[in-house]
Amino acid sequence: MGETAATSEPVATIIACFKVCTLCGETWKSREAFLADPCVRVIGYQPYFQDLEAGVFLFNHDACRTTLAIDASRFTDLYSGPTFTARKTETEDCPAYCLRQTEVRPCPAECECAYVRAVLDMVARWEKGPPG
């Protein structure tokens, strides 16, 4: 009693990484490696208007033809421009980009959502590395 037996079971090692593909298991160790991968394309943003950073950026992983969702909060530190407090969604100033999931252009409106759209544009224009 009170003794613990040693086990020969392998101990799982947790390796920090930015993202693992949910279909093929490819692993990207950093955000920069993920964004530079020529097999990864941003295809849109699904907003959560109550908390914009809880919305998700959507990416296609062309190597296995799956779509990956990553919280916008994992990218918003890339932004250093102005932020606005008023939401202009569905007003005459709004081009409604946030309402079209596959729209990746930055928003010209001085809107609370504009900074996330600017980040999405940066991600969409990220320089890709060589294939393979």
N, CA, C and O atoms as a GROMACS GRO file, in nm:
protein
  528
    1MET      N    1   0.082  -0.118   0.000
    1MET     CA    2   0.000   0.000   0.000
    1MET      C    3   0.087   0.125   0.000
    1MET      O    4   0.195   0.128   0.059
    2GLY      N    5   0.037   0.225  -0.067
    2GLY     CA    6   0.110   0.350  -0.071
    2GLY      C    7   0.222   0.352  -0.172
    2GLY      O    8   0.280   0.458  -0.196
    3GLU      N    9   0.255   0.238  -0.234
    3GLU     CA   10   0.363   0.235  -0.333
    3GLU      C   11   0.304   0.257  -0.472
    3GLU      O   12   0.190   0.220  -0.499
    4THR      N   13   0.383   0.316  -0.557
    4THR     CA   14   0.340   0.331  -0.695
    4THR      C   15   0.432   0.250  -0.783
    4THR      O   16   0.554   0.249  -0.764
    5ALA      N   17   0.375   0.182  -0.877
    5ALA     CA   18   0.453   0.098  -0.967
    5ALA      C   19   0.500   0.180  -1.086
    5ALA      O   20   0.426   0.264  -1.138
    6ALA      N   21   0.622   0.156  -1.128
    6ALA     CA   22   0.674   0.221  -1.248
    6ALA      C   23   0.604   0.161  -1.368
    6ALA      O   24   0.566   0.044  -1.367
    7THR      N   25   0.586   0.240  -1.470
    7THR     CA   26   0.520   0.191  -1.589
    7THR      C   27   0.614   0.203  -1.709
    7THR      O   28   0.701   0.290  -1.712
    8SER      N   29   0.594   0.117  -1.805
    8SER     CA   30   0.675   0.125  -1.927
    8SER      C   31   0.598   0.193  -2.038
    8SER      O   32   0.644   0.196  -2.153
    9GLU      N   33   0.481   0.249  -2.006
    9GLU     CA   34   0.401   0.320  -2.106
    9GLU      C   35   0.475   0.445  -2.151
    9GLU      O   36   0.533   0.515  -2.068
   10PRO      N   37   0.473   0.476  -2.282
   10PRO     CA   38   0.539   0.599  -2.328
   10PRO      C   39   0.466   0.723  -2.275
   10PRO      O   40   0.344   0.723  -2.260
   11VAL      N   41   0.542   0.824  -2.248
   11VAL     CA   42   0.486   0.950  -2.201
   11VAL      C   43   0.466   1.040  -2.322
   11VAL      O   44   0.558   1.060  -2.402
   12ALA      N   45   0.346   1.092  -2.334
   12ALA     CA   46   0.317   1.181  -2.447
   12ALA      C   47   0.392   1.312  -2.430
   12ALA      O   48   0.394   1.370  -2.321
   13THR      N   49   0.451   1.357  -2.537
   13THR     CA   50   0.521   1.485  -2.536
   13THR      C   51   0.435   1.585  -2.610
   13THR      O   52   0.394   1.561  -2.723
   14ILE      N   53   0.409   1.696  -2.547
   14ILE     CA   54   0.330   1.800  -2.610
   14ILE      C   55   0.428   1.900  -2.672
   14ILE      O   56   0.512   1.959  -2.603
   15ILE      N   57   0.415   1.918  -2.801
   15ILE     CA   58   0.501   2.010  -2.873
   15ILE      C   59   0.416   2.131  -2.911
   15ILE      O   60   0.310   2.117  -2.973
   16ALA      N   61   0.462   2.248  -2.874
   16ALA     CA   62   0.388   2.369  -2.907
   16ALA      C   63   0.394   2.392  -3.058
   16ALA      O   64   0.500   2.384  -3.120
   17CYS      N   65   0.279   2.422  -3.114
   17CYS     CA   66   0.274   2.454  -3.255
   17CYS      C   67   0.161   2.554  -3.276
   17CYS      O   68   0.075   2.572  -3.190
   18PHE      N   69   0.160   2.617  -3.392
   18PHE     CA   70   0.058   2.715  -3.423
   18PHE      C   71  -0.071   2.647  -3.465
   18PHE      O   72  -0.179   2.683  -3.417
   19LYS      N   73  -0.063   2.548  -3.555
   19LYS     CA   74  -0.183   2.483  -3.608
   19LYS      C   75  -0.148   2.344  -3.658
   19LYS      O   76  -0.040   2.321  -3.711
   20VAL      N   77  -0.243   2.252  -3.641
   20VAL     CA   78  -0.234   2.117  -3.697
   20VAL      C   79  -0.354   2.100  -3.788
   20VAL      O   80  -0.467   2.129  -3.748
   21CYS      N   81  -0.332   2.054  -3.910
   21CYS     CA   82  -0.442   2.031  -4.003
   21CYS      C   83  -0.533   1.922  -3.947
   21CYS      O   84  -0.487   1.815  -3.909
   22THR      N   85  -0.660   1.952  -3.944
   22THR     CA   86  -0.757   1.858  -3.889
   22THR      C   87  -0.782   1.738  -3.978
   22THR      O   88  -0.841   1.640  -3.933
   23LEU      N   89  -0.738   1.743  -4.103
   23LEU     CA   90  -0.758   1.629  -4.192
   23LEU      C   91  -0.631   1.548  -4.212
   23LEU      O   92  -0.631   1.427  -4.190
   24CYS      N   93  -0.522   1.613  -4.254
   24CYS     CA   94  -0.401   1.536  -4.288
   24CYS      C   95  -0.296   1.534  -4.178
   24CYS      O   96  -0.201   1.456  -4.184
   25GLY      N   97  -0.312   1.620  -4.076
   25GLY     CA   98  -0.218   1.621  -3.965
   25GLY      C   99  -0.094   1.705  -3.985
   25GLY      O  100  -0.006   1.707  -3.899
   26GLU      N  101  -0.084   1.775  -4.099
   26GLU     CA  102   0.033   1.862  -4.118
   26GLU      C  103   0.039   1.963  -4.005
   26GLU      O  104  -0.063   2.014  -3.959
   27THR      N  105   0.161   1.991  -3.960
   27THR     CA  106   0.182   2.080  -3.846
   27THR      C  107   0.263   2.201  -3.887
   27THR      O  108   0.363   2.190  -3.958
   28TRP      N  109   0.218   2.318  -3.842
   28TRP     CA  110   0.292   2.442  -3.864
   28TRP      C  111   0.338   2.490  -3.727
   28TRP      O  112   0.256   2.512  -3.637
   29LYS      N  113   0.467   2.505  -3.711
   29LYS     CA  114   0.523   2.541  -3.580
   29LYS      C  115   0.498   2.687  -3.542
   29LYS      O  116   0.495   2.720  -3.424
   30SER      N  117   0.480   2.772  -3.640
   30SER     CA  118   0.461   2.914  -3.611
   30SER      C  119   0.356   2.973  -3.705
   30SER      O  120   0.324   2.916  -3.809
   31ARG      N  121   0.304   3.087  -3.664
   31ARG     CA  122   0.208   3.158  -3.749
   31ARG      C  123   0.274   3.196  -3.880
   31ARG      O  124   0.211   3.188  -3.986
   32GLU      N  125   0.400   3.238  -3.874
   32GLU     CA  126   0.470   3.280  -3.995
   32GLU      C  127   0.486   3.163  -4.092
   32GLU      O  128   0.470   3.181  -4.213
   33ALA      N  129   0.516   3.045  -4.041
   33ALA     CA  130   0.529   2.927  -4.127
   33ALA      C  131   0.394   2.892  -4.190
   33ALA      O  132   0.387   2.854  -4.306
   34PHE      N  133   0.288   2.904  -4.112
   34PHE     CA  134   0.153   2.876  -4.162
   34PHE      C  135   0.117   2.972  -4.275
   34PHE      O  136   0.073   2.930  -4.382
   35LEU      N  137   0.135   3.102  -4.251
   35LEU     CA  138   0.097   3.202  -4.351
   35LEU      C  139   0.185   3.197  -4.475
   35LEU      O  140   0.138   3.231  -4.584
   36ALA      N  141   0.310   3.155  -4.462
   36ALA     CA  142   0.402   3.148  -4.576
   36ALA      C  143   0.386   3.020  -4.658
   36ALA      O  144   0.443   3.010  -4.767
   37ASP      N  145   0.311   2.925  -4.608
   37ASP     CA  146   0.293   2.797  -4.678
   37ASP      C  147   0.212   2.821  -4.806
   37ASP      O  148   0.099   2.869  -4.800
   38PRO      N  149   0.268   2.788  -4.923
   38PRO     CA  150   0.196   2.810  -5.048
   38PRO      C  151   0.071   2.722  -5.062
   38PRO      O  152  -0.011   2.746  -5.151
   39CYS      N  153   0.056   2.623  -4.978
   39CYS     CA  154  -0.062   2.536  -4.980
   39CYS      C  155  -0.174   2.588  -4.890
   39CYS      O  156  -0.278   2.525  -4.878
   40VAL      N  157  -0.152   2.703  -4.826
   40VAL     CA  158  -0.252   2.761  -4.736
   40VAL      C  159  -0.300   2.893  -4.796
   40VAL      O  160  -0.220   2.981  -4.828
   41ARG      N  161  -0.433   2.905  -4.812
   41ARG     CA  162  -0.493   3.028  -4.867
   41ARG      C  163  -0.605   3.074  -4.775
   41ARG      O  164  -0.691   2.996  -4.736
   42VAL      N  165  -0.604   3.202  -4.740
   42VAL     CA  166  -0.716   3.256  -4.663
   42VAL      C  167  -0.834   3.270  -4.757
   42VAL      O  168  -0.821   3.319  -4.869
   43ILE      N  169  -0.951   3.226  -4.711
   43ILE     CA  170  -1.070   3.234  -4.796
   43ILE      C  171  -1.181   3.318  -4.735
   43ILE      O  172  -1.283   3.342  -4.800
   44GLY      N  173  -1.164   3.363  -4.610
   44GLY     CA  174  -1.267   3.449  -4.554
   44GLY      C  175  -1.259   3.466  -4.405
   44GLY      O  176  -1.167   3.419  -4.338
   45TYR      N  177  -1.360   3.536  -4.355
   45TYR     CA  178  -1.372   3.568  -4.214
   45TYR      C  179  -1.518   3.548  -4.174
   45TYR      O  180  -1.609   3.599  -4.239
   46GLN      N  181  -1.538   3.476  -4.068
   46GLN     CA  182  -1.672   3.457  -4.013
   46GLN      C  183  -1.679   3.539  -3.884
   46GLN      O  184  -1.623   3.498  -3.782
   47PRO      N  185  -1.746   3.654  -3.888
   47PRO     CA  186  -1.744   3.742  -3.771
   47PRO      C  187  -1.832   3.692  -3.657
   47PRO      O  188  -1.929   3.618  -3.677
   48TYR      N  189  -1.795   3.733  -3.540
   48TYR     CA  190  -1.879   3.720  -3.421
   48TYR      C  191  -1.886   3.862  -3.368
   48TYR      O  192  -1.795   3.908  -3.300
   49PHE      N  193  -1.994   3.930  -3.400
   49PHE     CA  194  -2.001   4.074  -3.377
   49PHE      C  195  -1.995   4.114  -3.229
   49PHE      O  196  -1.958   4.227  -3.198
   50GLN      N  197  -2.030   4.025  -3.139
   50GLN     CA  198  -2.023   4.057  -2.996
   50GLN      C  199  -1.878   4.063  -2.948
   50GLN      O  200  -1.848   4.131  -2.850
   51ASP      N  201  -1.788   3.993  -3.016
   51ASP     CA  202  -1.646   3.992  -2.983
   51ASP      C  203  -1.571   3.961  -3.111
   51ASP      O  204  -1.553   3.844  -3.146
   52LEU      N  205  -1.526   4.065  -3.182
   52LEU     CA  206  -1.469   4.048  -3.316
   52LEU      C  207  -1.351   3.953  -3.320
   52LEU      O  208  -1.332   3.882  -3.419
   53GLU      N  209  -1.271   3.950  -3.214
   53GLU     CA  210  -1.154   3.862  -3.213
   53GLU      C  211  -1.193   3.716  -3.190
   53GLU      O  212  -1.110   3.626  -3.208
   54ALA      N  213  -1.317   3.691  -3.152
   54ALA     CA  214  -1.366   3.554  -3.140
   54ALA      C  215  -1.420   3.502  -3.273
   54ALA      O  216  -1.453   3.384  -3.286
   55GLY      N  217  -1.429   3.591  -3.372
   55GLY     CA  218  -1.463   3.547  -3.507
   55GLY      C  219  -1.349   3.460  -3.560
   55GLY      O  220  -1.243   3.454  -3.498
   56VAL      N  221  -1.370   3.394  -3.673
   56VAL     CA  222  -1.266   3.306  -3.723
   56VAL      C  223  -1.225   3.341  -3.866
   56VAL      O  224  -1.307   3.376  -3.950
   57PHE      N  225  -1.094   3.331  -3.888
   57PHE     CA  226  -1.040   3.339  -4.023
   57PHE      C  227  -1.046   3.198  -4.080
   57PHE      O  228  -1.015   3.100  -4.011
   58LEU      N  229  -1.086   3.188  -4.205
   58LEU     CA  230  -1.100   3.058  -4.271
   58LEU      C  231  -0.991   3.045  -4.377
   58LEU      O  232  -0.965   3.136  -4.454
   59PHE      N  233  -0.928   2.929  -4.377
   59PHE     CA  234  -0.818   2.899  -4.470
   59PHE      C  235  -0.845   2.767  -4.541
   59PHE      O  236  -0.899   2.674  -4.481
   60ASN      N  237  -0.809   2.760  -4.666
   60ASN     CA  238  -0.807   2.631  -4.736
   60ASN      C  239  -0.665   2.576  -4.730
   60ASN      O  240  -0.568   2.647  -4.757
   61HIS      N  241  -0.655   2.448  -4.695
   61HIS     CA  242  -0.527   2.377  -4.702
   61HIS      C  243  -0.533   2.296  -4.831
   61HIS      O  244  -0.591   2.187  -4.834
   62ASP      N  245  -0.473   2.349  -4.936
   62ASP     CA  246  -0.485   2.289  -5.068
   62ASP      C  247  -0.422   2.151  -5.077
   62ASP      O  248  -0.460   2.072  -5.163
   63ALA      N  249  -0.326   2.120  -4.991
   63ALA     CA  250  -0.260   1.990  -4.997
   63ALA      C  251  -0.357   1.875  -4.972
   63ALA      O  252  -0.342   1.767  -5.029
   64CYS      N  253  -0.457   1.897  -4.887
   64CYS     CA  254  -0.553   1.789  -4.857
   64CYS      C  255  -0.698   1.833  -4.880
   64CYS      O  256  -0.791   1.758  -4.855
   65ARG      N  257  -0.714   1.955  -4.929
   65ARG     CA  258  -0.845   2.007  -4.966
   65ARG      C  259  -0.942   2.017  -4.849
   65ARG      O  260  -1.059   1.981  -4.861
   66THR      N  261  -0.893   2.068  -4.736
   66THR     CA  262  -0.980   2.091  -4.622
   66THR      C  263  -0.979   2.239  -4.586
   66THR      O  264  -0.892   2.314  -4.630
   67THR      N  265  -1.075   2.279  -4.507
   67THR     CA  266  -1.083   2.416  -4.460
   67THR      C  267  -1.051   2.419  -4.311
   67THR      O  268  -1.100   2.337  -4.234
   68LEU      N  269  -0.968   2.515  -4.273
   68LEU     CA  270  -0.926   2.532  -4.134
   68LEU      C  271  -0.980   2.664  -4.081
   68LEU      O  272  -0.979   2.765  -4.152
   69ALA      N  273  -1.025   2.663  -3.957
   69ALA     CA  274  -1.073   2.785  -3.891
   69ALA      C  275  -0.979   2.819  -3.777
   69ALA      O  276  -0.943   2.733  -3.696
   70ILE      N  277  -0.939   2.946  -3.770
   70ILE     CA  278  -0.849   2.992  -3.664
   70ILE      C  279  -0.904   3.124  -3.609
   70ILE      O  280  -0.940   3.213  -3.686
   71ASP      N  281  -0.911   3.134  -3.477
   71ASP     CA  282  -0.962   3.256  -3.414
   71ASP      C  283  -0.887   3.379  -3.464
   71ASP      O  284  -0.765   3.378  -3.475
   72ALA      N  285  -0.962   3.482  -3.494
   72ALA     CA  286  -0.903   3.608  -3.539
   72ALA      C  287  -0.803   3.663  -3.438
   72ALA      O  288  -0.707   3.730  -3.476
   73SER      N  289  -0.824   3.635  -3.311
   73SER     CA  290  -0.735   3.685  -3.206
   73SER      C  291  -0.591   3.638  -3.224
   73SER      O  292  -0.499   3.699  -3.169
   74ARG      N  293  -0.569   3.531  -3.300
   74ARG     CA  294  -0.434   3.480  -3.322
   74ARG      C  295  -0.357   3.562  -3.425
   74ARG      O  296  -0.239   3.537  -3.451
   75PHE      N  297  -0.425   3.661  -3.485
   75PHE     CA  298  -0.364   3.743  -3.590
   75PHE      C  299  -0.371   3.893  -3.562
   75PHE      O  300  -0.296   3.969  -3.623
   76THR      N  301  -0.458   3.937  -3.473
   76THR     CA  302  -0.484   4.080  -3.460
   76THR      C  303  -0.366   4.160  -3.407
   76THR      O  304  -0.364   4.282  -3.421
   77ASP      N  305  -0.267   4.095  -3.348
   77ASP     CA  306  -0.147   4.169  -3.305
   77ASP      C  307  -0.066   4.220  -3.424
   77ASP      O  308   0.025   4.301  -3.406
   78LEU      N  309  -0.097   4.175  -3.544
   78LEU     CA  310  -0.030   4.223  -3.665
   78LEU      C  311  -0.071   4.367  -3.697
   78LEU      O  312  -0.002   4.436  -3.773
   79TYR      N  313  -0.182   4.412  -3.640
   79TYR     CA  314  -0.238   4.543  -3.674
   79TYR      C  315  -0.186   4.652  -3.581
   79TYR      O  316  -0.181   4.635  -3.460
   80SER      N  317  -0.147   4.765  -3.641
   80SER     CA  318  -0.100   4.877  -3.560
   80SER      C  319  -0.165   5.010  -3.600
   80SER      O  320  -0.119   5.116  -3.561
   81GLY      N  321  -0.273   5.003  -3.678
   81GLY     CA  322  -0.340   5.124  -3.724
   81GLY      C  323  -0.448   5.171  -3.630
   81GLY      O  324  -0.459   5.123  -3.517
   82PRO      N  325  -0.529   5.264  -3.677
   82PRO     CA  326  -0.636   5.319  -3.592
   82PRO      C  327  -0.748   5.216  -3.570
   82PRO      O  328  -0.774   5.130  -3.654
   83THR      N  329  -0.813   5.229  -3.456
   83THR     CA  330  -0.932   5.149  -3.427
   83THR      C  331  -1.047   5.245  -3.399
   83THR      O  332  -1.027   5.357  -3.352
   84PHE      N  333  -1.166   5.200  -3.427
   84PHE     CA  334  -1.285   5.282  -3.411
   84PHE      C  335  -1.381   5.211  -3.316
   84PHE      O  336  -1.381   5.088  -3.307
   85THR      N  337  -1.462   5.287  -3.246
   85THR     CA  338  -1.551   5.226  -3.147
   85THR      C  339  -1.693   5.205  -3.199
   85THR      O  340  -1.764   5.119  -3.147
   86ALA      N  341  -1.733   5.280  -3.298
   86ALA     CA  342  -1.870   5.267  -3.350
   86ALA      C  343  -1.875   5.161  -3.459
   86ALA      O  344  -1.791   5.158  -3.549
   87ARG      N  345  -1.974   5.075  -3.450
   87ARG     CA  346  -1.995   4.976  -3.556
   87ARG      C  347  -2.086   5.038  -3.662
   87ARG      O  348  -2.189   5.097  -3.630
   88LYS      N  349  -2.046   5.024  -3.788
   88LYS     CA  350  -2.122   5.081  -3.900
   88LYS      C  351  -2.192   4.973  -3.982
   88LYS      O  352  -2.245   5.002  -4.090
   89THR      N  353  -2.193   4.851  -3.933
   89THR     CA  354  -2.253   4.740  -4.006
   89THR      C  355  -2.397   4.772  -4.046
   89THR      O  356  -2.478   4.813  -3.963
   90GLU      N  357  -2.426   4.752  -4.173
   90GLU     CA  358  -2.558   4.772  -4.232
   90GLU      C  359  -2.605   4.918  -4.228
   90GLU      O  360  -2.725   4.946  -4.224
   91THR      N  361  -2.509   5.011  -4.230
   91THR     CA  362  -2.543   5.153  -4.244
   91THR      C  363  -2.502   5.194  -4.385
   91THR      O  364  -2.446   5.114  -4.460
   92GLU      N  365  -2.530   5.318  -4.422
   92GLU     CA  366  -2.495   5.364  -4.557
   92GLU      C  367  -2.343   5.371  -4.576
   92GLU      O  368  -2.296   5.370  -4.689
   93ASP      N  369  -2.266   5.378  -4.466
   93ASP     CA  370  -2.119   5.382  -4.475
   93ASP      C  371  -2.059   5.243  -4.494
   93ASP      O  372  -1.940   5.232  -4.524
   94CYS      N  373  -2.138   5.140  -4.478
   94CYS     CA  374  -2.088   5.002  -4.475
   94CYS      C  375  -2.098   4.933  -4.611
   94CYS      O  376  -2.206   4.927  -4.669
   95PRO      N  377  -1.986   4.880  -4.661
   95PRO     CA  378  -1.992   4.804  -4.786
   95PRO      C  379  -2.035   4.658  -4.764
   95PRO      O  380  -2.043   4.581  -4.859
   96ALA      N  381  -2.062   4.621  -4.639
   96ALA     CA  382  -2.114   4.488  -4.602
   96ALA      C  383  -2.014   4.375  -4.624
   96ALA      O  384  -2.054   4.261  -4.643
   97TYR      N  385  -1.885   4.405  -4.621
   97TYR     CA  386  -1.785   4.301  -4.639
   97TYR      C  387  -1.795   4.194  -4.529
   97TYR      O  388  -1.781   4.075  -4.556
   98CYS      N  389  -1.820   4.237  -4.405
   98CYS     CA  390  -1.829   4.142  -4.294
   98CYS      C  391  -1.946   4.046  -4.308
   98CYS      O  392  -1.947   3.938  -4.248
   99LEU      N  393  -2.044   4.085  -4.386
   99LEU     CA  394  -2.162   4.001  -4.403
   99LEU      C  395  -2.144   3.898  -4.515
   99LEU      O  396  -2.228   3.812  -4.536
  100ARG      N  397  -2.032   3.909  -4.586
  100ARG     CA  398  -2.001   3.813  -4.693
  100ARG      C  399  -1.877   3.735  -4.652
  100ARG      O  400  -1.765   3.786  -4.661
  101GLN      N  401  -1.897   3.615  -4.607
  101GLN     CA  402  -1.792   3.534  -4.546
  101GLN      C  403  -1.667   3.521  -4.632
  101GLN      O  404  -1.556   3.514  -4.578
  102THR      N  405  -1.681   3.517  -4.763
  102THR     CA  406  -1.564   3.496  -4.849
  102THR      C  407  -1.499   3.626  -4.897
  102THR      O  408  -1.406   3.622  -4.978
  103GLU      N  409  -1.546   3.739  -4.850
  103GLU     CA  410  -1.488   3.867  -4.886
  103GLU      C  411  -1.364   3.893  -4.800
  103GLU      O  412  -1.373   3.890  -4.677
  104VAL      N  413  -1.250   3.917  -4.863
  104VAL     CA  414  -1.126   3.938  -4.785
  104VAL      C  415  -1.070   4.079  -4.798
  104VAL      O  416  -0.964   4.108  -4.741
  105ARG      N  417  -1.137   4.167  -4.870
  105ARG     CA  418  -1.087   4.305  -4.885
  105ARG      C  419  -1.097   4.382  -4.753
  105ARG      O  420  -1.184   4.354  -4.670
  106PRO      N  421  -1.006   4.479  -4.735
  106PRO     CA  422  -1.017   4.566  -4.617
  106PRO      C  423  -1.138   4.657  -4.632
  106PRO      O  424  -1.180   4.689  -4.744
  107CYS      N  425  -1.194   4.698  -4.522
  107CYS     CA  426  -1.313   4.784  -4.522
  107CYS      C  427  -1.272   4.930  -4.516
  107CYS      O  428  -1.190   4.967  -4.433
  108PRO      N  429  -1.329   5.015  -4.603
  108PRO     CA  430  -1.295   5.156  -4.601
  108PRO      C  431  -1.371   5.236  -4.494
  108PRO      O  432  -1.337   5.351  -4.467
  109ALA      N  433  -1.472   5.176  -4.432
  109ALA     CA  434  -1.553   5.248  -4.333
  109ALA      C  435  -1.476   5.267  -4.202
  109ALA      O  436  -1.396   5.182  -4.164
  110GLU      N  437  -1.502   5.378  -4.135
  110GLU     CA  438  -1.443   5.400  -4.002
  110GLU      C  439  -1.533   5.327  -3.903
  110GLU      O  440  -1.615   5.387  -3.833
  111CYS      N  441  -1.516   5.196  -3.899
  111CYS     CA  442  -1.605   5.105  -3.827
  111CYS      C  443  -1.525   5.023  -3.727
  111CYS      O  444  -1.406   4.998  -3.746
  112GLU      N  445  -1.591   4.982  -3.620
  112GLU     CA  446  -1.529   4.896  -3.521
  112GLU      C  447  -1.468   4.771  -3.585
  112GLU      O  448  -1.366   4.721  -3.538
  113CYS      N  449  -1.529   4.721  -3.691
  113CYS     CA  450  -1.485   4.598  -3.756
  113CYS      C  451  -1.367   4.617  -3.851
  113CYS      O  452  -1.305   4.519  -3.894
  114ALA      N  453  -1.335   4.740  -3.885
  114ALA     CA  454  -1.236   4.768  -3.989
  114ALA      C  455  -1.099   4.711  -3.959
  114ALA      O  456  -1.030   4.665  -4.051
  115TYR      N  457  -1.056   4.712  -3.833
  115TYR     CA  458  -0.921   4.662  -3.804
  115TYR      C  459  -0.909   4.512  -3.830
  115TYR      O  460  -0.804   4.465  -3.873
  116VAL      N  461  -1.015   4.437  -3.805
  116VAL     CA  462  -1.010   4.293  -3.833
  116VAL      C  463  -1.002   4.271  -3.984
  116VAL      O  464  -0.931   4.182  -4.030
  117ARG      N  465  -1.074   4.352  -4.060
  117ARG     CA  466  -1.070   4.344  -4.206
  117ARG      C  467  -0.929   4.378  -4.256
  117ARG      O  468  -0.880   4.318  -4.352
  118ALA      N  469  -0.863   4.476  -4.193
  118ALA     CA  470  -0.726   4.513  -4.231
  118ALA      C  471  -0.630   4.397  -4.205
  118ALA      O  472  -0.541   4.370  -4.285
  119VAL      N  473  -0.648   4.329  -4.094
  119VAL     CA  474  -0.565   4.212  -4.062
  119VAL      C  475  -0.591   4.102  -4.164
  119VAL      O  476  -0.497   4.037  -4.211
  120LEU      N  477  -0.716   4.079  -4.197
  120LEU     CA  478  -0.750   3.978  -4.297
  120LEU      C  479  -0.682   4.008  -4.430
  120LEU      O  480  -0.632   3.917  -4.496
  121ASP      N  481  -0.679   4.134  -4.468
  121ASP     CA  482  -0.611   4.175  -4.591
  121ASP      C  483  -0.461   4.147  -4.582
  121ASP      O  484  -0.401   4.100  -4.679
  122MET      N  485  -0.399   4.177  -4.467
  122MET     CA  486  -0.256   4.149  -4.449
  122MET      C  487  -0.228   3.999  -4.463
  122MET      O  488  -0.132   3.958  -4.528
  123VAL      N  489  -0.313   3.920  -4.402
  123VAL     CA  490  -0.298   3.774  -4.408
  123VAL      C  491  -0.315   3.726  -4.552
  123VAL      O  492  -0.240   3.639  -4.597
  124ALA      N  493  -0.412   3.781  -4.623
  124ALA     CA  494  -0.437   3.740  -4.762
  124ALA      C  495  -0.319   3.775  -4.853
  124ALA      O  496  -0.294   3.704  -4.951
  125ARG      N  497  -0.247   3.882  -4.822
  125ARG     CA  498  -0.134   3.925  -4.905
  125ARG      C  499   0.000   3.877  -4.853
  125ARG      O  500   0.104   3.918  -4.905
  126TRP      N  501   0.001   3.790  -4.752
  126TRP     CA  502   0.126   3.741  -4.691
  126TRP      C  503   0.213   3.675  -4.798
  126TRP      O  504   0.163   3.598  -4.879
  127GLU      N  505   0.342   3.706  -4.798
  127GLU     CA  506   0.433   3.649  -4.897
  127GLU      C  507   0.449   3.499  -4.872
  127GLU      O  508   0.479   3.455  -4.761
  128LYS      N  509   0.429   3.424  -4.978
  128LYS     CA  510   0.439   3.279  -4.971
  128LYS      C  511   0.581   3.231  -4.998
  128LYS      O  512   0.654   3.291  -5.078
  129GLY      N  513   0.618   3.124  -4.931
  129GLY     CA  514   0.749   3.063  -4.952
  129GLY      C  515   0.748   2.973  -5.074
  129GLY      O  516   0.646   2.960  -5.140
  130PRO      N  517   0.862   2.910  -5.103
  130PRO     CA  518   0.867   2.818  -5.217
  130PRO      C  519   0.786   2.693  -5.187
  130PRO      O  520   0.774   2.652  -5.071
  131PRO      N  521   0.729   2.630  -5.291
  131PRO     CA  522   0.651   2.507  -5.271
  131PRO      C  523   0.738   2.395  -5.212
  131PRO      O  524   0.859   2.386  -5.236
  132GLY      N  525   0.671   2.311  -5.133
  132GLY     CA  526   0.735   2.190  -5.080
  132GLY      C  527   0.832   2.216  -4.976
  132GLY      O  528   0.893   2.123  -4.924
   0.00000   0.00000   0.00000
